[in-house]
Amino acid sequence: MSETILGRLSGGPLDTQIIPLDAENLDAVDDELVLPWEQGQLIYRRAGDAENTGPHDGPTTVPYRFDSQI
């Protein structure tokens, strides 16, 4: 059974949102998320190491930060 890996977003219009990532393991987690938005797309870039990677500390989360340069 695969674990749930979540993306924790900071900054931008989706600040504080947590979204499921389409990844079976940490090696498959993307460094960049391109998310649909009403006026186009939002770009969030990986901003650190995964947290809660142990077997009994909850879902693994990966931090992402809004890229306002796009």
Secondary structure, 3 states (H helix, E strand, C coil): CCCCEEEEEECCCCCCCEEECCCCCHHHCCCEEEEEECCEEEEEEECCCCECCCCCCCCEEEEEEECCCC
